[in-house]
Amino acid sequence: QVRLVESGGGLVQPGGSLRLSCAASGSILSINGMGWYRQAPGNQRELVATITSGGSTYYADSVKGRFSVSRDVAKNTLYLQMNSLKPEDTAVYLCHADVQQRTAWGTTSFSYWGQGTQVTVSS
């Protein structure tokens, strides 16, 4: 079993910054892609940013130039630096990881989600 725990959310004024972290622990051989998603009340879950094991990144158009995703492979930790925050960034931010695990027949990639951390941008 693998556990993803997000932290770093909170209340911030428009134009402010926050840094989210997501720590993965458990039975992990390696972590392939990791990413951040967000879900606001009444909205569908949307992709914010992803990063591959090789460090390639992808950002949703709505956050390009303001958010930066990174990871510490040795610590199995994902980060999201959020700058110039806007009220429309308010949502629960969830961490996702594709984790390579050992099984009885070899190794397989499994998908895991964290519980989420609330980010509220308001004056």
SULNOR-V540206 format. One record per pair of residues at least 12 apart in sequence whose ideal C-beta (glycine too) atoms are under 7 Angstrom apart, sorted by sequence separation. I is the first residue (numbers start at 1). GAP is how many residues later the second one is. If there is no record, write none. Layout:
I;GAP
I;GAP
//
This chain:
8;12
35;12
36;12
48;12
57;12
8;13
36;13
47;13
67;13
68;13
98;13
99;13
6;14
7;14
35;14
46;14
49;14
67;14
6;15
35;15
48;15
67;15
97;15
6;16
20;16
35;16
66;16
5;17
33;17
34;17
66;17
78;17
96;17
4;18
5;18
49;18
51;18
66;18
33;19
48;19
51;19
94;19
95;19
4;20
33;20
49;20
51;20
94;20
32;21
2;22
3;22
31;22
94;22
3;23
93;23
2;24
92;24
93;24
1;25
2;25
1;26
2;26
92;26
93;26
91;28
90;29
89;30
90;30
49;31
90;31
89;32
36;33
87;34
86;35
87;35
85;36
34;37
34;44
36;44
31;45
28;48
40;50
25;51
40;51
24;52
39;52
23;53
38;53
39;53
23;54
38;54
22;55
38;55
39;55
21;56
22;56
38;56
36;57
37;57
21;58
20;59
36;59
37;59
19;60
20;60
35;61
19;62
34;62
34;63
18;64
17;65
33;65
17;66
31;66
32;66
18;67
31;67
17;68
31;68
32;68
15;69
16;69
15;70
30;70
14;71
28;71
29;71
14;72
29;72
12;73
14;73
20;73
22;73
24;73
28;73
29;73
27;74
32;77
29;78
9;84
6;87
6;89
4;91
22;92
4;93
2;97
20;97
18;101
14;107
4;108
6;108
9;108
4;109
5;109
6;109
8;109
9;109
11;109
12;109
14;109
2;110
4;110
6;110
7;110
9;110
13;110
6;111
11;111
//
